[in-house]
Every structure is written in C-alpha cells, then in structure tokens.
Amino acid sequence: MRSRHSREVLLEYIEVGGSVRASAIDVETGTEVCIVGPASAGEAELRRNALARLDYVLRQRSVVREDAPDRRPGLLV
C-alpha cells in the first residue's frame, strides 16, 4: 500500500478482544506507528487513522534536523 506521499507502507491488523491494533510501517525509514480502535470500526477507518498517524510522525521527524544543536539539559559525556 502507498500513503499520500507515494511511500510504500505495510499495514497489519490484530484483533484483541473487542479492539483492533493497527500498525503502519514506512518501508523506506522503518518507522512504525500503532493505533488501537474498536473492533466494530471498519478497516477503511483504521487504515485512514494509522496512515494519518504515520504521516504525522514522519512530518515531526523531518522537522528535527541533525545539524541542530542539542538543547537538552545535562552534560554530554
């Protein structure tokens, strides 16, 4: 499956009791996100929510630049 940005994404659904755990994995980066929804929710809704969360996480990671200084408190050893 491909997300909105033409990336290959693997989707997995696991039913646990009255809930479904949906995982979405971006093949290029190996980034994985999981959501949990009711078993009564349709596959399309779970897929849409998992892909939206994956897109959000990938956008957040692209904002963080590797050359930006580390501003966390503490000592670098």
Secondary structure, DSSP 8 states (H G I E B T S, - for coil): -B-TTS-BEEEEEEEETTEEEEEEEETTT--EEEEEEETTS-HHHHHHHHHHHHHHHHHHHHHS-TTS----SS---
